[in-house]
Amino acid sequence: MKQFVSSVAIAAALALSAGAALAAANVGQPAPDFKVMDTAGKTVSLADFKGKHVVLEWVNPGCPFVVKHYGSSNMQGTQAEATGKGVVWLAVSSTAPDQGEYKKPADLAAWMKSQNAAATATLMDDDGTVGKAYGARTTPHMYIVNPSGTLVYAGAIDSIRSANPADIPKATNYVKQALAETLAGKPVTTASTQPYGCAVKFSKGG
């Protein structure tokens, strides 16, 4: 286990290094709008949800950090708590079709269903347009948009940067914390954190 955690920690460091060149959407500024197909073939845009809180979650089932949060049901629990309060939760796959970890829409939808995910929709950002607009570096990488369309949180799901599920109970869930504050009409106290996870698998061709 130590060797595994060490190897994925190195992968995380590489992910952060690789993602550093991406321009990131800025907390406190309007969140970039987008229009993209979901796994059911429906066109979804951020503008569809104006007036609501929206969470964006970058996902890749082949990433051990994603497995950490789904295998423990931490991600699903966070999703369900959020959507139960009227929050829109959009999982986003920016894994390109030329990457070995790519899942076709039906396969990704089946995986999300098998995990009992509570996301509102799962988006297929095959060309990476949405991921690059937001500066998404890792899976997972989390963003929260408030009802006026302003980005109020960007970063990690929680405070312990590991792939070990045993760390989850000891960690601060930044997404839950930020949602609680913004839903109460308060400023988000921790509005930006360093994401951790596997590098988003954009197209090999750039």
N, C-alpha and C positions, 0 to 999 in steps of 0.2 A: 504493500500500500504506500509506504514512504517513497519508494521509487516512482510509483505511478503519480503521486501528488507532485513530486519534484519535477517530473517530465511535463506535466500539464502546466505547472507554474512557469517553466521555461517557455512553453508554448504561449502562455498568456503574455509574458514579457515580449515575446516576438510579435504577438498580435498588437500590442500597444505600440510597438515601434513601427510596425507596418502601417498602422492606422494613423500615425501622427501626421502624415502628409495630407490627410483628408481635411477639407474645410468643415467646420462644425457649425450647426445652427446655434445661435446664441441665446442663452437664458435671458429672459426679460425682453426679447424681441419677438416679432410675429413668427410663428412656426411655419416652415415652408409648406405650402399647399401641394397636393399631389392628386393624381387620378390613376388608379391601378386596378387590375383585376384581382378578385379574391379566388380562393380555391374552388368556389362554386361557379365561377365564370361571370360574376356580377362586378360591375365597375363601382369602385368605392373611392371617394375623395374625402379629404379632411374637411372640406367645406360642407359636406353633408351633415357634419356633427357640430356645426356652429351653435353655441349656446350650451354645449355639454363639455364636461371634462373628458379628455381622451388620453389614454395611455398607449404608447407605442413600445412594443417589445420585439427586439430582433432575435430570431430563433433559427436554430439549425440542429435537428435531432442527432446529427453525427458528432456534436461537440460534447465533451465530458462535463463541461460546466453547465450546459443546458440539461444534460442528464441528471446532474446533481440536483437541480432545482425542480425538475419534473419527476424524477424517481422518488424524491422525498415528498412530493405533492406540495412543496412550498410555492411554486409558481402558480399551480392551480388554485391554491388557497388564497393567494394574493389576488388572482384574477376574480375569483368568486366574490370575495369581500368587496372588491371595487365595483364590479358590475351590479352587485346587490344594492349599491348606493346610487345607481344610475349612471355610472361611469362607462364610457365606451372603451373597450380594450381591443386593440388591433395588433395581432402578432404579424410580424413582417419577415418574410424570407427573401434575403438579397443574395442567396446562394445562386450562382450562375449555372446554366445548363451544362457548361463545359467543365464543371467541377464534379469530382467523384461523389461528393456528399449531396448533390442535388436530388431533390425529390419532386416528381411531377405533382401537379395540383391534387389529383386524386389520392396519391400516396401520402402527401403531406397532410391532407384532410383526414385520411385514415389514421395516421399517426397521432394527430391531435385528438381525435375521437378516442383512440385507445388509451390515451393519457388522461381522459376525462377533463380535458382543458375547458376552461370557461371563457375563452376569448370570444368577443363579439364576432370577429371575422379574422381569417388568416389571409394575408396579402402576398401575391406572387410578384415580387420586385425583381424579375429575372435579369433585367438589364442594369440593375443597381442604381437606377435614377433616384429612388427615394432614399436609399442608404447613403448615397453620396451627398444628397442635398442636406441630410441631417448630420453627416460626418459620423455615421455609425461605424464603430471600430470593431466591436466584439459581439459575440453571442454568449450570453444576452447583453444587450445595451438598451437602457430604458429611458423613455422620455415622457413627460407629462405636459399636456397642453390644456390651458384653462378655457372657460367658455367664451372668452373674448378672442381666442386664437393665439394667445401669448404662451411661449414656452416657459414653463415655471420650474421644470426639473430636467436634468440630463445627467446620466451616469450609470452607476452600478445598481443592481437590485438591493445589495446589502453591503455591510461594512467589513466582511471577512473574505479576503481574496484567495479562495481555495476551491478545489473541486471536491472537497470532503463534505458529505451531507451532515456529518456530526457537528460541523461548525455552524449550521443554520440556527439552532436555538440560541446560540451565544451572540449572534450577529444582530445589528440594527437593520431592520428592513427599511431602507431609505424610501422606497416607493410607497409603502403604507404610511410612513411618517409624513411624507410630502402631500399625499392625498388627503390625509386627515386635516392637515393645515389649510390646504387650498379649498377643500370642501367647506371648511368653517369660515372661509373668507379671510383667512390670515395669510401673511407672507410666508413663503417656504423658507425655513431657517437654514436648511442644508439644500441649496438649490442646484449645486453642481458637485459631482464626485468623479473620481477616476474610474472608468469602466474596467471590468476584467472579464476574461473569457478567451475563446478562440477567435482568431481573426475572421472577420466577415469574408466569405469566399466569393469575392467579386470575380468577374470574368478574367481568365488568364491573359486575355488579350488587352486588358486594361479597362 
